[in-house]
Each structure stands twice: as structure tokens, then as C-alpha cells.
Amino acid sequence: MQPEGPYRFTHLLGGSPVGKAWAAIDEQGRFVSVAVLDATVAAAPGWREAFAEVANALAQTPDGPPITYADFSAAAPWVAYAAEAGPAPEKLFRALGVEYQPVPAAPRPVSAPPQPVSGVPQPVSGVPQPVSGVPQPVSGVPQPVSGVPQPVVDMPHAPWAVQSAAIPNQSPAHPVSAAPASSAPASPAGPAGHDVAPTPATVSGPPADVPPFDPYAAPVRRIKPSAPPKRRTGLWAGVAALALVAVVGGGAGIYSLSSDEPDEPDVPPTATSSGFPAATPLAPGLKPWAQAALRSPEERALAVAGPSMVFVEVVFTGYVRNKAGGALLDKAPVTFSRRCSGVVVQHEGYVLSNSQCVQPTPDVLVGGALNAVANRLVSEGSLQAKDISTYTRSRLSTSVLTGANAGDQPETRLYGQLNIAKGEVTDSPAIAGTVVQALPIEAGNVALIKLEQKNLPTSELNTSASVSPETSLLVLGYGTTDTSFRAATYTVLSKTVTVTGIDSSTPLNPYRINEDLGLYSRGGIAIDPSGRVVGMLDNDVLRPDKANRLVVPVSAMTALLQAAGVTNTLGKGDNQYRSGLDAYFAGDESKAIARFDEAARTSPTNLLAQSYRQAAVDSRGPGDDSGGSSWAVPVIAAAGGALAVAIVVAVAMLLARRRNSRF
């Protein structure tokens, strides 16, 4: 049995050693081109992540092809582009560093009927975000290879990718032996205190000498239109007046209904006919409709927790001195930063995050400072990059970081950002904050921060959460694919994970998960199916890579709040937002719109409230008469009656004419 799906594949556009490009038509009759990574290649380490990352990166470049639909989690990952985007699949495969051979403009017929897509594609809205999270391979981030990656012998195609004629000049297949490697230089080593972003795949388009390719061009016109029939204007002359009455009356009634709708925002977000936000001026840090199946429980859970995520950056400035005597190791002050995630737990501005990120122990602090000094020496040419680690280790036990005077503490500045965040931002939308209290590593490694802004969207803690091995959880945390640490852009990533075990060797009983979201996700959260927080992400020191796969139970979070006298309470805007989500996912768009309006006014930083409001507007059926004027309904009814009379008269005149023509 063929899998069901919205695409009808028409012909092959081209291919590469790792995948193929297809021309297709969606359910609305629109032309699309689809790039498909072969399933066996996707199973090889690094290829799935590189495919998703390069597709997203291409879409964000100037004049890059926007993604129409994508499913990077499918067995054979694929991404669809509108036909007007040109040879987008070709650009994608070439950006992966592999050869691509297009099929000639007049496509050969396929050898079997095409099959539809397996599963419903996930719409991608606005600027595409990495769906599978930041790639975390063991030996480095997947990079496009400098040569041609060799595919698996007899690799299976996607279930809807039918075999066709061989692609001209395509090299024979060979096994994939490793993740895509990179010839790009590694980024400079950053200080230990610097959380240097992983290097993403290099994005490059097709060579300049490749001509534009129209996959739907045909050498001849396939359908010749028949001659139009003679017009019978006299038959319809008597109907025109009645039709005009219907149109004018109906238009007046519809205008009355629409005029009483709530005012739209000055720059309203847009949405697609599918009922989820599309490209929009808004920039929420998380797009649940793109990271989970539409209207699914997972989407709702992400929508509940997403607005409360906080990007945290702490900037340290001080002087490195010898512990004995206080002599300066370097006369110039050193500045470095640490970045992580957090979550709002009280709408007055209280945030929980990772202690070692926002208030590191002295050894971690001086280690970050020494790395910053070493990197500066490298830039000045007085130290080689390969000696940074040796320089830091040899001075770690004998150095200390102080303020301008030996007895002073180094300067510390903390900032939080909601939604999409950027590094080194100290003014709006960044919010200044301070550390209220922090627990040491053995007590949970959780810190309480107070941001200087109120009415922030808040998450609810599930204090009765029961987590056991094999439990599935959703995890959220900030991440980036930018290579430049200084001004990198960060968004909220999410992933479904499985609890692999409980560490009963400590009183906290933290639990381990099978996947992570990357370096900056520490301080992020694990949530249950209703979107409530059940734990905080931390790095697992028992792992060689120190990945953030340890979850501190919610009990440590509540203990810190209790010690600080802070309660986990939702604000008015949070309750309005959740009520709007309840209505939206129940299909009551009119109620959802009203609730999201209230939530956006009460908590302006909750951009998801505005995005879902627009989704509800576009999902609302045409028969919804919410807020219309009292006279509009009878006017529309009268207009409909007039139109019905016009149709009856037209049919009667037509029958009379036919009877007369027989005699």
C-alpha cells in the first residue's frame, strides 16, 4: 500500500550521491520542488543534521530560497520549495559539498507511477529555525565535505521517490563511512568561560556559470484550447440589475461585520491558510508549529512553556593576579562572558538558571579569565594558539581574578533576553538583572535571578512530577548555529528525549537523558506533556563531552524558591494566554483571539500570544459572525434572496430560449 501524502510527484529534476530532487504538485495544485536526502545516508552520523542546518542557513541568506514545507525528522529527510524559487534543491545539495547533476529540461518519464509523501509535512514559518537542534557529533560539528560524499550501495529511496532513468554522468554509489567532513578552518579557540558556538556547515550556492533551470518548462504546448463559444449577452442583461443588488447588499453587510472586529496591531503578523503563523515581523524565540505536528499535544506543550524561556549572559571584567603577592599577570583588564538558558518562574521578573553559568566558582572564573588573556596574546602574536591550554593550566592554581584593587571583586553584569536573543546586547531588549541566590553543584547547581522588568510570561513548576526511566520529556534551551561568538543570534531549541536512568548516588536523584540541545542549553528546562517544568538541564560531568544531558529534579528548583521567599505564581497575562491556547486547540478561534489580545496587552514580551492570535484569525471559518452589527445579518440575507431570484430568472429565460429554438 502506498503511503498517503499531499504531494503528487511528476518527474525527477536531478540527483547527487546523497539524494535526489523531484518536481511535485501539492494538494492545492501548486508546483513545488523537493530535495530528499536518502534514508540510508540520513542514518549515517552527521548527515541528517548537516542537511537540516544547511537548508535553514540557505533560507536565511539574502535572496535565499524560502522553505515551503520540511520534515527533517523523517526517515528520508526532505525539504520543499515553491517552484518560483528556482533550482533550490540544486543549491542545497551543492551547499552540502556534493556534486549535483540536473536532468535535462525536458524530463524523461519515470518508470513507475509516483507515490505521495509519507506523513504530513511540517510547515516552516518565518525565518526557519534548526529543527533537529544544533548538531552535536562526537568528533565535531558536521561540515560539508570538500569532495563528493559516497552514498550507501543500493541505498533505498524515500517511499515516494520512484526510480527513474539514470541521471546523466552521475558517479556510481559507494558506502558512506562517516559524517560529512569539512575543509573549513576551525574557529579560534575561545576562553573556557566563553561558550564558543559550534561551527555550522559552510553555505555556498551553485557555480555562477550554472544557468537558471525551470523544472516545469516544456518544449511545446501540451493542451490546445478550444475556440470560445459565442457570447449571449442578451440572455443575461435582465439579470445584471438583480445581481448588482445582491453584490452591493452583501458587500455592505460584510463590511459591517468586519468593521466591528477588534483593531489589528500596527504591524500585524501574517498567517497561512493552514492556521499557523507564517513569515511575520514578530520574532518569537520558539515556533511550536514548526517543531511539532500542528495542533498536537506536543505543539501545545511547547506553546505553553516557550514564552518564558530566557537567554542569560553574564559579563565579567577584572584583572588576573598572582595569588602570592598580588602582582598583575597582565596589566590590561580582561573581559569575558558566560551564556546559558533560564526560565521565568514568577511574573515579577524572577528567573531560575544554572549556578555555574551566572555565579561560577573561583577556579572556573579564573580559568575563563586566563583563557581570555591567552587568546589576546595569540591575537598579538606573542603566543601560539596550540599553547593556549598549556598557558591556562600552568597558571590556574596560582592565579586569581580581582577588581581594580587586589581586594576587590571583579565587575559582574548580568542580562536576560526573551524571544530571539543576540550576544553582547546590553540595552533593550536586554533586561538587566542580578543574582539573588545560588545553590552549589552538590545542592542542585540552580540559581535565582531577578530581572528588572515585570509582567514576564511565566512557566509553571510541576511539584508532583514523577519521572522514571523510559519516560519521554520535551526539553527546551537556547542554541545557535552562528560561528562568531561575539554577536551570535540565539533561538529556543526543543527536542523530545527519553530518560535513560536515575542517579541514586546523590540525595537529589538527578536523571539522565539520551540527547541534548547543545552547549548553551544548560539552565534550560524539561517539561511534561502539559508544558509544566519537571527539571532543569545541566552538564553531565561523568560524560567525556560534558554534554547537557543531566536533569536536576524540580525539587531543587522549588527548594531554592522557598529559601528565597519567592513563589511560583502565574500572572494575569499567563492565565489569559493559557485560556487562549485552550480555545485555539479546541477550535474556538473567536474566543482564542479575544484571550490572546488580552494576554499580549498584559504581557507584551509574549510574542507567541500575538503569533497564535493571528493563527486563530486565519483559522476562523467564514461563517463566524463575532461582533457584527445587528442590521448586517438581514442585509446579507436579503442580498442572498435577491441573488437566488436572479438565478431563478436566468434559468427560466434559458429554458424559454431553448424551447423557442426548437420551432
C-alpha positions in Angstrom: 0.0 0.0 0.0 1.3 3.4 -0.9 1.7 5.9 1.9 -0.7 8.9 1.9 0.6 12.4 1.5 -0.1 15.8 -0.1 2.3 15.6 -2.9 2.0 14.2 -6.4 5.5 13.7 -7.8 5.7 14.4 -11.5 9.3 13.9 -12.6 12.9 13.8 -11.4 14.8 17.1 -11.5 18.3 15.8 -10.7 20.4 13.9 -8.3 23.5 13.7 -6.2 25.4 10.9 -4.5 23.4 11.6 -1.3 19.9 12.4 -2.5 17.6 13.5 -5.3 15.4 16.4 -6.3 11.9 16.0 -7.5 9.2 18.2 -9.2 5.8 17.8 -7.5 2.4 19.3 -7.1 0.7 19.8 -3.7 -2.9 19.4 -2.7 -3.7 22.9 -3.8 -2.3 22.4 -7.3 0.8 24.5 -6.6 4.2 23.5 -8.1 7.0 22.7 -5.7 10.5 21.2 -5.9 11.6 18.8 -3.2 15.1 17.9 -2.1 15.3 14.4 -0.5 18.2 13.0 1.5 18.3 9.3 1.0 17.3 7.3 4.1 20.5 5.3 4.4 22.6 8.4 4.1 20.5 10.1 6.7 21.2 7.3 9.1 25.0 7.9 8.8 26.4 10.1 11.6 26.1 13.8 10.9 24.3 13.8 7.6 20.7 14.5 8.8 21.9 17.4 11.0 24.0 18.8 8.1 21.1 18.6 5.7 18.8 20.4 8.1 21.4 23.0 9.1 22.4 23.9 5.5 18.7 24.1 4.4 18.0 26.5 7.2 21.1 28.5 6.7 20.4 28.9 2.9 16.9 30.2 3.7 18.4 32.9 5.9 20.9 34.2 3.4 20.0 37.3 1.3 17.8 36.1 -1.7 18.0 32.6 -0.2 15.2 30.2 -1.2 12.4 30.2 1.4 11.3 26.8 2.7 7.6 25.9 1.9 7.5 22.6 3.9 10.1 20.4 5.5 10.4 17.2 7.6 13.9 16.8 8.8 12.9 14.0 11.3 11.6 11.7 8.6 13.5 8.5 7.7 14.4 10.2 4.5 14.6 13.9 5.4 13.2 16.3 2.8 12.6 20.0 2.2 10.2 21.6 -0.3 10.4 24.9 -2.1 8.0 26.8 -4.2 8.7 26.3 -7.9 9.3 30.1 -8.3 12.4 29.7 -6.0 14.3 28.2 -9.0 16.8 25.4 -8.6 16.7 25.5 -4.8 17.3 21.7 -4.3 20.4 22.1 -6.5 21.7 24.9 -4.3 21.1 22.8 -1.2 23.0 19.7 -2.5 25.9 21.9 -3.8 26.0 23.7 -0.4 26.4 20.3 1.2 29.6 19.9 -0.9 28.4 17.2 -3.2 28.1 17.0 -7.0 24.7 17.6 -8.4 23.6 16.6 -11.9 20.3 18.1 -13.2 18.1 16.2 -15.6 17.7 17.9 -19.0 14.9 20.5 -19.2 12.6 18.0 -21.0 12.3 15.4 -18.3 12.2 11.7 -19.1 9.1 9.8 -18.0 9.5 7.9 -14.7 9.4 4.2 -14.8 6.5 3.8 -12.3 3.7 5.9 -11.0 4.9 8.4 -8.4 3.9 7.9 -4.9 2.7 10.5 -2.4 4.7 11.8 0.6 4.8 9.7 3.7 3.2 11.7 6.5 2.1 15.3 6.7 4.9 17.8 6.1 5.7 20.3 8.9 5.1 23.9 7.7 8.1 26.2 8.3 7.2 29.7 9.1 9.1 32.9 9.3 12.8 32.5 9.3 13.4 28.8 9.5 14.9 27.5 12.7 17.0 24.4 13.1 14.5 21.6 13.6 16.9 18.9 14.9 18.8 21.3 17.2 22.5 22.2 17.0 24.4 19.2 15.6 26.5 17.6 18.3 28.6 14.8 16.7 31.4 13.3 18.8 34.3 14.5 16.6 32.9 17.9 15.7 30.0 19.6 14.0 29.1 18.2 10.6 30.6 20.2 7.8 30.2 20.0 4.1 32.8 17.8 2.6 35.4 19.1 0.2 35.0 16.2 -2.1 32.0 14.1 -3.1 30.4 12.0 -0.2 29.9 8.5 -1.3 26.4 7.1 -0.7 25.5 3.6 0.5 25.3 0.9 -2.1 21.8 0.2 -3.2 20.5 2.9 -0.8 16.7 2.9 -0.6 14.9 5.9 -1.8 12.1 7.7 0.1 8.9 5.8 -0.2 7.5 8.4 -2.7 10.7 8.8 -4.7 10.1 6.5 -7.6 13.0 5.1 -9.6 13.5 6.9 -12.9 16.0 7.0 -15.7 19.6 7.3 -14.6 20.9 10.8 -14.0 23.4 11.6 -16.7 27.1 11.4 -15.7 26.3 10.5 -12.1 29.1 8.7 -10.4 28.4 5.2 -9.1 27.4 4.8 -5.4 29.8 3.8 -2.6 29.2 3.4 1.1 29.1 6.4 3.4 31.8 5.8 6.0 31.5 8.9 8.2 29.7 12.1 8.8 30.3 14.9 6.3 33.7 16.3 6.9 34.8 19.9 6.5 37.7 21.6 4.9 36.8 24.9 6.6 39.2 26.2 9.2 38.2 25.8 12.8 37.2 28.9 14.7 39.7 30.4 17.1 39.8 28.8 20.5 37.7 30.7 22.9 38.3 31.1 26.6 36.9 28.4 28.8 34.5 30.9 30.2 33.4 31.7 26.6 30.8 29.2 25.4 32.1 29.2 21.8 29.4 28.3 19.3 29.8 25.1 17.2 30.8 25.8 13.6 27.9 25.2 11.2 28.1 23.8 7.7 29.5 26.2 5.1 26.8 27.5 2.8 27.6 28.1 -0.8 25.4 28.3 -3.8 25.8 26.7 -7.2 28.6 27.9 -9.5 27.9 31.2 -11.3 28.1 29.5 -14.7 25.1 27.2 -13.9 22.2 28.6 -15.9 18.8 29.1 -14.3 16.7 25.9 -14.5 13.0 25.9 -14.8 11.8 22.4 -13.9 8.3 23.0 -15.3 9.4 24.3 -18.7 8.1 22.3 -21.7 9.3 22.5 -25.3 5.7 22.5 -26.7 2.3 23.5 -25.5 0.6 20.3 -24.4 -3.0 21.4 -24.4 -4.6 23.4 -27.3 -7.5 25.4 -26.1 -10.8 25.1 -28.0 -12.5 28.1 -29.6 -14.6 30.1 -27.1 -18.4 29.9 -27.6 -20.4 32.8 -28.9 -21.5 35.2 -26.3 -25.2 35.6 -25.5 -25.2 39.0 -23.8 -29.0 39.5 -24.3 -29.8 36.5 -22.0 -28.0 38.0 -19.0 -28.9 41.6 -19.5 -32.1 41.3 -17.4 -30.2 39.5 -14.6 -27.5 42.2 -14.2 -29.6 44.5 -12.0 -30.6 41.8 -9.6 -27.0 40.5 -9.3 -25.8 44.1 -8.7 -28.3 44.4 -5.8 -27.1 41.2 -4.3 -23.4 42.2 -4.6 -23.9 45.7 -3.1 -26.2 44.5 -0.3 -23.9 41.6 0.6 -20.9 43.8 0.5 -22.5 46.3 2.8 -23.4 43.6 5.3 -19.9 42.0 5.2 -18.3 45.5 5.7 -20.5 46.0 8.8 -19.4 42.7 10.2 -15.7 43.3 9.6 -15.8 46.9 10.8 -16.7 45.8 14.4 -13.7 43.4 14.6 -11.0 44.4 17.2 -8.4 46.7 15.8 -5.4 44.9 14.3 -1.9 45.7 15.6 0.1 48.4 13.7 2.3 45.7 12.1 0.1 42.5 12.3 1.7 39.2 11.8 0.7 37.2 8.8 -0.5 33.6 8.7 -1.2 30.9 6.1 -4.4 29.2 5.3 -3.3 26.3 7.4 -3.8 28.3 10.5 -0.3 28.7 11.7 1.8 31.9 11.7 3.9 32.4 8.5 6.6 35.0 7.8 5.9 37.8 10.3 7.6 40.9 11.8 7.3 39.1 15.1 10.3 37.2 16.3 9.3 34.7 19.0 12.2 32.6 20.2 10.4 29.4 19.6 7.9 28.4 16.8 6.0 25.4 18.2 4.0 24.9 15.0 7.3 24.3 13.2 8.8 22.0 15.8 5.9 19.7 16.4 2.9 18.3 14.5 0.2 21.0 14.0 -2.4 21.1 16.8 -0.7 18.2 18.6 -0.2 17.9 22.3 3.5 18.5 21.8 2.8 21.8 20.0 0.6 22.9 22.8 3.2 22.0 25.5 5.9 23.9 23.6 3.5 26.9 23.2 2.8 26.9 27.0 6.4 26.9 28.1 8.1 28.7 25.1 7.4 32.3 26.0 9.0 32.0 29.5 12.5 31.0 28.1 15.3 33.4 28.9 18.7 33.8 27.3 21.2 34.7 30.0 24.5 36.4 29.5 26.9 37.3 32.4 29.9 39.6 31.6 32.9 39.6 33.9 35.6 42.3 33.9 38.7 42.2 36.1 42.5 41.7 36.5 44.4 38.5 36.7 46.9 38.4 39.6 49.3 36.0 41.3 47.8 34.7 44.5 51.1 35.2 46.3 51.8 38.9 46.4 49.0 40.1 44.1 51.3 41.0 41.2 49.4 41.5 37.9 49.8 38.8 35.4 48.6 41.2 32.7 48.4 45.0 33.2 45.3 45.3 30.9 41.8 44.3 32.3 40.2 41.2 30.9 36.6 40.8 29.9 34.8 37.6 29.1 31.2 36.3 29.2 29.3 33.1 30.0 26.0 32.3 28.3 23.2 29.9 29.2 19.5 29.5 29.4 16.9 30.2 32.1 13.2 30.2 32.7 10.8 32.8 34.3 9.1 31.3 37.3 7.5 34.4 38.7 5.9 37.1 36.5 7.6 39.9 38.6 10.9 39.0 36.9 12.3 36.0 38.8 14.2 33.6 36.7 15.9 30.2 37.5 19.1 29.3 35.7 22.4 27.5 36.1 24.7 28.5 39.1 28.0 27.7 37.4 26.9 29.9 34.5 25.8 33.0 36.4 28.0 32.7 39.6 30.9 30.4 38.8 33.2 29.1 41.4 36.6 30.9 41.7 38.5 28.2 39.7 36.0 28.4 36.9 36.2 32.2 36.9 39.9 32.4 36.8 40.1 29.7 34.2 37.8 31.8 31.9 39.9 34.9 32.6 43.2 33.1 31.8 41.8 31.8 28.5 40.7 35.3 27.6 44.3 36.6 28.3 45.7 33.7 26.3 43.5 34.5 23.3 44.5 38.1 23.5 48.2 37.1 23.5 47.5 34.9 20.4 46.0 37.9 18.6 49.0 40.0 19.5 51.4 37.3 18.1 53.1 36.6 21.4 51.5 33.1 22.0 50.7 30.3 19.6 47.1 29.0 19.5 48.2 25.5 20.3 49.7 26.7 23.6 46.5 28.2 25.0 45.6 25.1 27.0 49.1 24.8 28.5 49.2 28.5 29.3 45.9 28.3 31.2 46.6 25.0 33.1 50.0 26.1 34.3 48.7 29.3 35.9 45.3 28.1 37.1 46.3 27.2 40.7 48.5 30.3 41.2 46.2 33.0 39.8 43.1 34.9 41.0 40.7 37.3 39.3 40.1 40.5 41.1 38.8 44.0 40.6 40.9 47.1 40.0 42.4 46.6 43.5 43.7 43.3 44.8 41.0 43.1 47.5 38.1 44.0 45.1 35.7 41.6 43.4 35.6 41.6 39.6 32.8 43.5 38.0 29.8 41.4 37.1 26.9 42.4 34.8 24.0 40.1 34.0 21.4 40.5 31.2 18.4 38.4 30.2 16.7 38.4 26.8 13.4 36.8 25.8 12.4 35.5 22.4 15.3 35.7 19.8 18.5 36.9 21.5 21.9 38.2 20.4 25.2 38.1 22.2 26.8 41.3 23.7 23.5 43.2 23.9 23.3 45.4 27.0 20.4 47.7 26.1 16.8 47.0 25.0 15.6 44.3 24.5 18.2 43.0 27.0 17.0 43.3 30.6 19.5 43.9 33.4 19.4 41.6 36.3 21.2 40.4 39.5 21.8 37.0 41.2 19.6 36.7 44.2 20.8 33.3 45.5 22.6 30.3 44.1 22.9 26.7 45.1 26.3 24.9 44.9 26.7 22.0 42.5 26.1 19.3 45.1 22.8 21.0 46.1 21.4 21.3 42.6 23.5 23.9 40.7 20.4 26.2 40.4 20.5 30.0 40.7 17.7 32.5 41.2 17.9 35.8 39.2 15.8 38.9 39.4 15.4 40.8 36.1 14.4 44.5 36.2 11.1 44.0 34.3 7.7 42.8 35.3 4.8 41.1 33.6 7.1 38.5 32.0 5.5 35.3 30.7 5.9 32.6 33.3 6.3 28.8 33.4 4.5 26.6 36.0 6.5 24.1 38.0 5.1 20.6 38.4 6.0 19.9 42.0 4.4 16.5 42.0 6.2 15.3 38.9 7.2 11.6 38.9 9.9 10.8 36.4 11.2 7.2 35.9 13.4 5.5 33.3 11.9 5.4 29.8 9.8 8.5 30.4 9.6 10.8 27.4 10.1 14.5 28.0 10.4 17.7 26.0 13.5 19.8 26.6 13.9 23.4 25.7 17.0 25.6 25.7 18.8 28.3 23.8 21.2 27.5 21.0 22.9 29.0 17.9 24.5 28.0 14.6 26.5 31.2 14.2 30.3 30.8 14.1 31.0 34.3 15.5 30.7 34.1 19.3 30.6 37.9 19.9 27.3 38.7 18.2 25.8 35.3 17.7 22.0 35.0 17.4 20.2 32.5 19.7 16.8 30.9 19.4 15.0 28.4 21.6 15.5 24.8 20.5 13.4 21.9 21.6 13.6 18.1 21.4 11.8 15.0 22.6 14.2 12.9 24.8 14.0 9.7 26.8 15.1 9.3 30.4 17.8 6.7 30.4 18.3 6.3 34.2 18.1 7.9 37.7 21.3 8.7 39.6 20.5 7.5 43.1 24.1 8.1 44.3 23.2 11.7 45.4 20.2 12.9 47.5 18.9 14.9 44.5 18.4 11.8 42.4 19.0 13.6 39.1 18.2 11.8 35.9 20.0 11.4 32.6 18.5 11.8 29.1 19.6 10.3 25.8 20.1 13.6 23.9 20.9 17.2 24.4 20.4 20.6 22.8 23.9 22.0 22.8 26.3 24.0 24.8 24.1 26.9 25.8 21.1 24.8 26.9 22.3 24.4 30.5 19.7 26.2 32.6 17.1 25.2 30.1 14.1 23.0 31.2 12.5 19.7 30.8 8.7 19.8 30.6 5.8 17.3 30.9 3.1 16.8 28.2 1.1 19.7 29.7 4.0 22.2 29.4 4.9 22.3 33.1 8.5 22.2 34.3 9.8 19.0 35.8 13.5 19.7 35.9 16.5 21.9 34.7 19.2 20.9 32.2 22.8 20.7 33.5 26.0 19.3 32.1 26.8 15.7 33.0 30.4 15.7 34.4 30.6 12.0 34.1 30.4 12.1 30.3 33.6 12.7 28.4 31.9 15.5 26.3 30.2 17.1 29.4 27.0 17.3 27.4 23.9 18.9 29.0 22.2 15.5 29.5 21.6 15.7 33.2 18.3 16.9 34.5 18.1 18.4 38.0 14.7 17.5 39.5 12.1 20.2 40.1 12.5 19.7 43.9 15.9 21.5 43.8 14.2 24.4 42.0 11.3 24.7 44.5 13.7 24.4 47.4 15.7 27.5 46.2 12.5 29.4 45.6 11.3 28.6 49.1 14.6 29.6 50.6 14.4 33.0 48.8 10.8 33.6 49.7 9.6 33.5 46.1 6.5 31.7 45.0 6.0 30.2 41.5 2.8 32.0 40.5 1.3 32.8 37.1 0.3 36.4 36.3 -2.9 37.7 34.7 -1.3 37.6 31.3 -0.2 33.9 31.8 -3.8 32.9 32.6 -5.2 34.8 29.6 -2.6 33.2 27.3 -3.3 29.7 28.5 -7.1 30.3 28.2 -6.4 31.4 24.6 -4.4 28.3 23.9 -7.2 26.1 25.3 -9.7 27.8 23.0 -7.4 27.7 20.0 -6.6 24.0 20.3 -10.3 23.3 20.9 -11.2 25.1 17.6 -12.9 28.2 19.2 -11.0 30.8 17.3 -13.2 33.8 18.3 -12.6 33.2 22.0 -8.9 32.5 21.3 -8.5 35.8 19.5 -10.0 37.7 22.5 -7.9 35.9 25.0 -4.6 36.3 23.0 -5.4 40.1 22.7 -5.7 40.4 26.4 -2.5 38.4 27.0 -0.5 40.5 24.5 -1.6 43.7 26.2 -0.8 42.4 29.7 2.5 40.8 28.8 4.0 42.5 25.7 7.1 40.3 25.6 4.9 37.2 25.0 5.2 37.3 21.2 3.7 33.8 20.9 0.4 35.3 22.1 0.5 37.6 19.1 1.5 34.8 16.7 -1.2 32.5 17.9 -3.7 35.3 17.7 -3.0 35.7 14.0 -3.2 31.9 13.6 -6.6 31.9 15.1 -7.7 34.8 12.8 -6.7 32.8 9.7 -8.2 29.5 11.1 -11.6 31.1 11.7 -14.3 29.9 9.5 -16.1 32.3 7.1 -19.4 31.8 9.0 -18.1 33.3 12.2 -20.2 36.4 12.9 -18.4 37.5 16.1 -19.1 41.2 16.8 -21.1 42.1 13.7 -23.7 44.9 13.5 -27.3 43.8 14.2 -28.5 45.0 10.8 -25.8 43.2 8.8 -27.4 39.8 9.1 -30.8 40.7 7.5 -29.0 42.7 4.8 -26.9 39.7 3.8 -30.0 37.5 3.9 -31.8 39.9 1.7 -28.9 40.0 -0.7 -28.8 36.3 -0.8 -32.5 36.2 -1.6 -32.0 38.7 -4.4 -29.2 36.6 -5.8 -31.4 33.5 -5.7 -34.2 35.3 -7.6 -31.6 36.3 -10.2 -30.6 32.7 -10.6 -34.2 31.5 -11.0 -34.9 34.2 -13.6 -31.8 33.3 -15.5 -32.7 29.6 -15.6 -36.2 30.4 -16.7 -35.0 32.6 -19.6 -32.6 30.0 -20.7 -35.2 27.3 -20.8 -37.6 29.6 -22.7 -35.0 30.3 -25.3 -34.2 26.6 -25.8 -37.9 25.9 -26.3 -38.3 28.7 -28.9 -35.2 27.4 -30.7 -36.9 24.1 -31.4 -39.6 25.7 -33.5 
